[in-house]
């Protein structure tokens, strides 16, 4: 993995952790995320208008890939939200991260990617670290606990979320191969905003839209450039590296999120989270070397 691609994806991970921090500080999370897309979409539109070259219209194939990615990521959040609604964090979180198991498989089978031995070891370390982050111990029994209740709706929703996210990642990688990551991200954000608006303008959220803006307008303004930077740096990095490497490296955002929680939110970290963070960082270094 090249130094430039690695740097871009790590920057994306930092920005991703920061906008998740903003979501934590909001009151109505679903509405605040919608406002974040409004802010980033508006900023994207302004930048596109100021660019000297004309807008690059995507061909039919690229537009279909953008739509597929947008639908996948919206569905990922939908299924993830349903999983958390009825399941414990220690069960739902590891299962929702199973996208990293599928992404290297799709990369090799569908995109013809080739991975080095060091890269494969790095991916496995990141998968293990991410999966174990919210577990109560690293014993064999605890490692398989999230899979024990496959009949549970929360477990099925979490696994579905992980699978759908992996498809969206492959759609993105295919899309940015022959099309500008800037315009790809711009259209992706607009389509996601359009799809999310169907949910936000339901009766249960309508009264919260204005209230969230009045209470957290400063955070919403900050979220625009942060989310845009997160999206753009990841897709430019994705254009320069195998998706099998890019998606695992972005999990560095989890480590950054843990650090933010400890340093600024006074959250406890525990030995499991500390060990898991070390596995993720070691895996990211191996991927860079691979």
NORDA-V943419 format. One record per residue. N is the residue number from 0. RES is the residue in one small letter. OMEGA is omega as a letter, one per 20 degrees, with the letter a starting at -180 (999 if undefined). Layout:
n=N res=RES omega=OMEGA
n=N res=RES omega=OMEGA
This chain:
n=0 res=x omega=a
n=1 res=x omega=r
n=2 res=x omega=a
n=3 res=x omega=r
n=4 res=x omega=r
n=5 res=x omega=a
n=6 res=x omega=r
n=7 res=x omega=a
n=8 res=x omega=r
n=9 res=x omega=r
n=10 res=x omega=r
n=11 res=x omega=r
n=12 res=x omega=r
n=13 res=x omega=r
n=14 res=x omega=r
n=15 res=x omega=r
n=16 res=x omega=a
n=17 res=x omega=a
n=18 res=x omega=r
n=19 res=x omega=r
n=20 res=x omega=r
n=21 res=x omega=r
n=22 res=x omega=r
n=23 res=x omega=a
n=24 res=x omega=a
n=25 res=x omega=r
n=26 res=x omega=a
n=27 res=x omega=a
n=28 res=x omega=a
n=29 res=x omega=r
n=30 res=x omega=a
n=31 res=x omega=r
n=32 res=x omega=r
n=33 res=x omega=r
n=34 res=x omega=r
n=35 res=x omega=r
n=36 res=x omega=r
n=37 res=x omega=a
n=38 res=x omega=a
n=39 res=x omega=r
n=40 res=x omega=r
n=41 res=x omega=r
n=42 res=x omega=r
n=43 res=x omega=a
n=44 res=x omega=r
n=45 res=x omega=r
n=46 res=x omega=r
n=47 res=x omega=r
n=48 res=x omega=a
n=49 res=x omega=r
n=50 res=x omega=a
n=51 res=x omega=a
n=52 res=x omega=a
n=53 res=x omega=r
n=54 res=x omega=r
n=55 res=x omega=r
n=56 res=x omega=a
n=57 res=x omega=r
n=58 res=x omega=a
n=59 res=x omega=a
n=60 res=x omega=a
n=61 res=x omega=r
n=62 res=x omega=r
n=63 res=x omega=r
n=64 res=x omega=r
n=65 res=x omega=r
n=66 res=x omega=r
n=67 res=x omega=r
n=68 res=x omega=a
n=69 res=x omega=r
n=70 res=x omega=a
n=71 res=x omega=a
n=72 res=x omega=r
n=73 res=x omega=r
n=74 res=x omega=r
n=75 res=x omega=r
n=76 res=x omega=a
n=77 res=x omega=a
n=78 res=x omega=r
n=79 res=x omega=r
n=80 res=x omega=r
n=81 res=x omega=r
n=82 res=x omega=a
n=83 res=x omega=a
n=84 res=x omega=a
n=85 res=x omega=a
n=86 res=x omega=r
n=87 res=x omega=r
n=88 res=x omega=a
n=89 res=x omega=r
n=90 res=x omega=a
n=91 res=x omega=a
n=92 res=x omega=a
n=93 res=x omega=a
n=94 res=x omega=r
n=95 res=x omega=r
n=96 res=x omega=a
n=97 res=x omega=r
n=98 res=x omega=a
n=99 res=x omega=r
n=100 res=x omega=a
n=101 res=x omega=a
n=102 res=x omega=r
n=103 res=x omega=r
n=104 res=x omega=r
n=105 res=x omega=a
n=106 res=x omega=a
n=107 res=x omega=a
n=108 res=x omega=a
n=109 res=x omega=a
n=110 res=x omega=r
n=111 res=x omega=r
n=112 res=x omega=r
n=113 res=x omega=a
n=114 res=x omega=r
n=115 res=x omega=r
n=116 res=x omega=r
n=117 res=x omega=r
n=118 res=x omega=r
n=119 res=x omega=r
n=120 res=x omega=r
n=121 res=x omega=r
n=122 res=x omega=a
n=123 res=x omega=r
n=124 res=x omega=r
n=125 res=x omega=r
n=126 res=x omega=a
n=127 res=x omega=a
n=128 res=x omega=r
n=129 res=x omega=a
n=130 res=x omega=a
n=131 res=x omega=a
n=132 res=x omega=a
n=133 res=x omega=r
n=134 res=x omega=a
n=135 res=x omega=r
n=136 res=x omega=a
n=137 res=x omega=r
n=138 res=x omega=r
n=139 res=x omega=a
n=140 res=x omega=r
n=141 res=x omega=a
n=142 res=x omega=a
n=143 res=x omega=a
n=144 res=x omega=a
n=145 res=x omega=a
n=146 res=x omega=a
n=147 res=x omega=a
n=148 res=x omega=a
n=149 res=x omega=r
n=150 res=x omega=a
n=151 res=x omega=r
n=152 res=x omega=a
n=153 res=x omega=r
n=154 res=x omega=a
n=155 res=x omega=r
n=156 res=x omega=r
n=157 res=x omega=r
n=158 res=x omega=r
n=159 res=x omega=r
n=160 res=x omega=r
n=161 res=x omega=a
n=162 res=x omega=a
n=163 res=x omega=r
n=164 res=x omega=a
n=165 res=x omega=r
n=166 res=x omega=r
n=167 res=x omega=r
n=168 res=x omega=r
n=169 res=x omega=r
n=170 res=x omega=r
n=171 res=x omega=a
n=172 res=x omega=r
n=173 res=x omega=a
n=174 res=x omega=a
n=175 res=x omega=r
n=176 res=x omega=a
n=177 res=x omega=a
n=178 res=x omega=a
n=179 res=x omega=r
n=180 res=x omega=r
n=181 res=x omega=a
n=182 res=x omega=r
n=183 res=x omega=a
n=184 res=x omega=r
n=185 res=x omega=a
n=186 res=x omega=r
n=187 res=x omega=a
n=188 res=x omega=a
n=189 res=x omega=r
n=190 res=x omega=r
n=191 res=x omega=r
n=192 res=x omega=r
n=193 res=x omega=a
n=194 res=x omega=a
n=195 res=x omega=a
n=196 res=x omega=r
n=197 res=x omega=r
n=198 res=x omega=a
n=199 res=x omega=a
n=200 res=x omega=r
n=201 res=x omega=a
n=202 res=x omega=a
n=203 res=x omega=a
n=204 res=x omega=a
n=205 res=x omega=a
n=206 res=x omega=a
n=207 res=x omega=a
n=208 res=x omega=r
n=209 res=x omega=a
n=210 res=x omega=a
n=211 res=x omega=r
n=212 res=x omega=a
n=213 res=x omega=a
n=214 res=x omega=a
n=215 res=x omega=a
n=216 res=x omega=r
n=217 res=x omega=r
n=218 res=x omega=r
n=219 res=x omega=r
n=220 res=x omega=r
n=221 res=x omega=a
n=222 res=x omega=a
n=223 res=x omega=r
n=224 res=x omega=r
n=225 res=x omega=r
n=226 res=x omega=r
n=227 res=x omega=r
n=228 res=x omega=r
n=229 res=x omega=a
n=230 res=x omega=a
n=231 res=x omega=a
n=232 res=x omega=r
n=233 res=x omega=a
n=234 res=x omega=r
n=235 res=x omega=r
n=236 res=x omega=r
n=237 res=x omega=r
n=238 res=x omega=a
n=239 res=x omega=a
n=240 res=x omega=r
n=241 res=x omega=r
n=242 res=x omega=r
n=243 res=x omega=r
n=244 res=x omega=a
n=245 res=x omega=a
n=246 res=x omega=r
n=247 res=x omega=a
n=248 res=x omega=a
n=249 res=x omega=r
n=250 res=x omega=r
n=251 res=x omega=r
n=252 res=x omega=r
n=253 res=x omega=r
n=254 res=x omega=r
n=255 res=x omega=r
n=256 res=x omega=r
n=257 res=x omega=r
n=258 res=x omega=r
n=259 res=x omega=r
n=260 res=x omega=a
n=261 res=x omega=a
n=262 res=x omega=a
n=263 res=x omega=a
n=264 res=x omega=r
n=265 res=x omega=r
n=266 res=x omega=r
n=267 res=x omega=a
n=268 res=x omega=r
n=269 res=x omega=a
n=270 res=x omega=a
n=271 res=x omega=a
n=272 res=x omega=r
n=273 res=x omega=r
n=274 res=x omega=a
n=275 res=x omega=r
n=276 res=x omega=r
n=277 res=x omega=r
n=278 res=x omega=a
n=279 res=x omega=a
n=280 res=x omega=r
n=281 res=x omega=r
n=282 res=x omega=r
n=283 res=x omega=r
n=284 res=x omega=r
n=285 res=x omega=r
n=286 res=x omega=r
n=287 res=x omega=a
n=288 res=x omega=a
n=289 res=x omega=999
